[in-house]
Amino acid sequence: MGGTDTAPARRRRVAHRMPAALFLPAGLGLAFLVLPVVGLLARTPWASLPQRLAQPGVLTALRLSLETATAATLLCLALGVPLAWLLARVEFPGRRVVRALVTVPLVLPPVVGGVALLLVFGRRGLLGSWLDSTFGVTLPFTTAGVVLAEAFVAMPFLVLAVEGALRAADPRYEEAAATLGAGRWVTFTHVTLPLVAPGIAAGAVLGWARALGEFGATITFAGNYPGRTQTMPLAVYLALETDVQAAIVLSLVLLTVSVAILAGLRDRWVGTP
């Protein structure tokens, strides 16, 4: 009996033993990822940090980044959750192609994404010319353009997270609601959404973080105008040319946000403490 109880533990210990030849590359990989963060922390002007954070340009860029990332996340939720439900629950011809197209922004260079947005939503774009002539709406080089660019690169994170949660959810709850007379909309809002709420939350946080750090599509589609389109990553890029210390402080703010997000989502990625 005792031998039977300890056998799985012995197997787990053996399975988790790391070959000695892997220690060196594993250590080098860890150093490669951690040393840039250490370098950033080591060069941070801690003594003047409060004064630098209180500078109008920093606060303006931070405020704009938080506002646009939040607005982009809300846009992703409004469009991405229904899209994820479509991909997870509806069988239709070309679903694999649609899923591949949804993930394109993940691998597309952000600058190319910005050019693509210009070709669609620019004043002479496929939709932009109609928006301009019909409603007088111009999106490029505006705050709304920043939101659009950030949503474009962030939405795949939300869609993939929600689609995975929908596929993992037990459909019997939805079937039970249907047999009790609940309509499709009531079932979706009262059963499906609560079931996949953790996946939606994780996808929204990841999308928000991606939107907060977006650079290439934003500068290509929305430009770099202080107070209007200059978000934190763009402010870091501009500060590198004139004030390296300011760039380090701005980078530290983005690093802090990233670490906070990783800490908040840790339980969804790691099953053990």
C-alpha positions in Angstrom: 0.0 0.0 0.0 2.8 2.4 1.0 4.8 1.5 -2.1 1.8 2.2 -4.3 1.2 5.6 -2.8 4.8 6.7 -3.3 5.2 5.4 -6.9 3.5 8.4 -8.6 5.6 10.8 -6.5 8.7 9.0 -7.6 7.6 9.1 -11.2 7.0 12.8 -10.9 10.4 13.5 -9.4 12.1 11.5 -12.2 10.0 13.3 -14.9 11.0 16.7 -13.6 14.7 16.0 -13.5 16.4 18.3 -16.0 19.3 17.0 -18.1 22.5 18.7 -17.2 23.2 19.8 -20.8 20.1 22.0 -20.7 21.1 24.1 -17.7 23.5 26.3 -19.6 21.2 27.3 -22.5 18.3 27.7 -20.0 20.4 30.1 -17.9 21.5 32.0 -21.0 17.9 32.3 -22.1 16.8 33.5 -18.7 19.7 36.1 -18.7 18.8 37.2 -22.2 15.2 38.0 -21.1 16.0 39.4 -17.6 19.1 41.5 -18.1 17.4 44.2 -20.2 14.9 44.7 -17.4 17.7 44.8 -14.9 19.5 47.4 -17.1 16.4 49.5 -17.2 16.0 49.4 -13.5 19.6 50.1 -12.9 19.6 53.2 -15.1 16.4 54.6 -13.8 16.9 58.1 -12.2 15.2 57.1 -8.9 16.1 60.4 -7.2 14.3 62.6 -9.8 11.6 60.0 -10.6 8.7 61.8 -8.9 9.6 65.1 -10.6 9.9 63.5 -14.0 6.6 61.6 -13.7 4.9 64.9 -12.8 6.0 66.6 -16.0 3.1 67.7 -18.2 4.3 65.8 -21.2 4.6 62.5 -19.3 1.2 62.9 -17.7 -0.5 63.8 -21.0 1.0 60.8 -22.7 0.1 58.5 -19.8 -3.5 59.8 -19.7 -3.9 59.5 -23.5 -2.5 56.0 -23.4 -4.8 54.8 -20.6 -7.9 56.4 -22.3 -7.2 55.0 -25.8 -6.2 51.6 -24.6 -9.4 51.4 -22.5 -11.5 52.6 -25.5 -9.8 50.1 -27.8 -10.5 47.3 -25.3 -14.2 48.2 -25.1 -14.3 48.2 -28.9 -12.6 44.8 -28.9 -15.2 43.5 -26.4 -18.1 44.7 -28.4 -16.9 43.2 -31.7 -14.6 40.4 -30.5 -16.9 38.5 -28.2 -19.5 37.9 -30.9 -16.8 37.0 -33.3 -15.3 34.5 -30.9 -18.8 33.0 -30.3 -19.2 32.6 -34.1 -15.9 30.9 -34.5 -16.5 28.6 -31.5 -20.1 27.6 -31.9 -21.2 28.0 -35.5 -20.2 25.7 -38.3 -19.9 27.4 -41.7 -17.9 27.1 -44.8 -14.5 28.8 -44.6 -14.4 29.0 -40.8 -10.7 28.0 -40.8 -10.0 30.8 -43.3 -11.9 33.3 -41.1 -10.0 32.2 -38.0 -6.7 32.6 -39.9 -7.7 36.1 -41.0 -8.6 37.0 -37.4 -5.1 36.0 -36.2 -3.3 37.9 -39.0 -2.6 41.0 -36.8 -0.7 38.8 -34.5 2.0 38.1 -37.1 1.6 41.2 -39.3 4.3 43.9 -38.8 2.5 46.7 -37.0 3.7 49.3 -39.5 2.1 47.2 -42.3 -1.0 47.2 -40.2 -0.9 51.0 -40.1 -0.5 51.2 -43.8 -3.4 48.8 -44.3 -5.6 50.9 -42.0 -4.7 54.0 -44.0 -5.7 52.3 -47.2 -9.1 51.4 -45.7 -9.9 54.3 -43.4 -7.8 57.1 -44.9 -9.5 60.0 -46.7 -9.0 58.1 -50.0 -9.4 54.7 -48.5 -12.0 52.1 -49.2 -14.2 53.2 -46.4 -12.5 56.5 -45.3 -13.6 58.4 -48.5 -17.2 57.4 -47.8 -17.0 58.4 -44.1 -15.4 61.7 -45.1 -17.9 62.6 -47.8 -21.0 61.3 -46.0 -20.4 62.1 -42.4 -17.4 64.4 -42.4 -15.5 61.9 -40.3 -11.7 61.7 -40.6 -9.9 59.0 -38.7 -6.2 59.2 -39.5 -4.1 61.4 -37.3 -6.8 61.7 -34.7 -7.4 60.2 -31.2 -10.1 58.0 -32.7 -7.4 56.8 -35.1 -5.3 55.8 -32.2 -8.1 53.8 -30.8 -8.7 52.1 -34.1 -5.1 51.2 -34.6 -4.8 49.8 -31.0 -8.0 47.8 -31.4 -6.8 46.3 -34.7 -3.7 44.8 -33.1 -5.4 43.9 -29.8 -8.5 42.2 -30.9 -6.9 38.8 -31.9 -5.8 38.4 -28.2 -9.4 38.8 -27.0 -10.9 36.6 -29.7 -8.5 33.7 -29.2 -9.0 33.8 -25.4 -12.7 33.9 -25.6 -12.9 31.3 -28.3 -10.8 29.0 -26.2 -13.0 29.6 -23.1 -16.2 28.9 -25.2 -14.8 25.6 -26.5 -13.8 24.5 -23.0 -17.2 25.5 -21.5 -19.7 22.7 -20.8 -22.5 23.0 -23.4 -25.0 21.1 -21.1 -25.7 24.3 -19.2 -26.8 26.1 -22.3 -28.8 23.0 -23.4 -30.5 23.0 -20.0 -31.4 26.6 -20.3 -32.9 26.0 -23.8 -35.0 23.1 -22.6 -36.4 25.4 -19.8 -37.6 27.8 -22.4 -34.8 30.4 -22.4 -34.3 32.1 -25.8 -31.0 32.3 -27.5 -30.3 35.8 -26.3 -31.2 35.1 -22.7 -29.1 31.9 -22.8 -26.2 33.8 -24.2 -26.4 36.7 -21.6 -27.4 34.6 -18.5 -25.6 31.3 -19.1 -22.9 31.6 -21.7 -21.3 34.9 -20.7 -21.0 33.9 -17.0 -19.5 30.6 -18.0 -16.7 32.2 -20.0 -16.4 35.4 -17.9 -12.8 34.5 -16.8 -11.7 34.0 -20.4 -13.3 37.3 -21.4 -11.5 39.0 -18.5 -8.2 37.5 -19.4 -8.6 38.3 -23.1 -9.6 41.9 -22.2 -6.6 42.4 -20.0 -4.2 41.0 -22.6 -5.8 43.1 -25.3 -5.6 46.2 -23.1 -1.9 45.5 -22.5 -1.3 45.1 -26.2 -3.1 48.3 -27.0 -1.2 50.2 -24.3 2.1 49.1 -25.9 1.2 49.6 -29.5 3.6 51.7 -31.5 4.0 50.8 -35.2 0.4 50.9 -36.4 -0.3 54.0 -34.2 2.5 56.1 -35.5 1.7 55.1 -39.1 -2.0 55.6 -39.0 -2.5 58.3 -36.3 0.9 60.1 -36.3 2.7 61.5 -33.3 1.0 64.6 -32.1 1.4 65.5 -28.4 -1.9 65.6 -26.5 -3.8 64.1 -29.4 -2.1 60.9 -30.7 1.2 60.7 -28.8 0.8 57.7 -26.5 3.4 56.4 -24.1 5.4 54.2 -26.6 5.5 57.1 -29.0 6.7 59.4 -26.2 9.4 57.0 -25.4 10.6 56.9 -29.0 10.6 60.7 -29.2 12.3 61.1 -25.8 15.2 58.9 -26.9 16.3 61.6 -29.3 16.4 64.4 -26.8 16.2 63.1 -23.2 17.3 59.5 -22.5 16.4 59.8 -18.8 12.8 60.7 -19.7 12.7 57.8 -22.0 13.8 55.5 -19.2 11.1 56.9 -16.9 8.4 56.3 -19.5 9.7 52.8 -20.2 9.6 52.1 -16.4 5.9 53.1 -16.3 5.1 50.7 -19.1 7.2 47.9 -17.5 5.3 48.4 -14.2 2.0 48.0 -16.0 3.2 44.9 -17.8 4.4 43.3 -14.6 1.1 44.1 -12.9 -0.8 42.5 -15.7 1.4 39.4 -15.6 0.9 39.1 -11.9 -2.9 39.4 -12.2 -3.1 36.7 -14.9 -0.6 34.3 -13.4 -3.2 32.0 -12.0 -4.7 31.4 -15.5 -1.3 30.4 -16.9 0.4 28.6 -14.0 -1.4 25.9 -12.2 1.0 25.7 -9.2 2.4 28.4 -7.0 
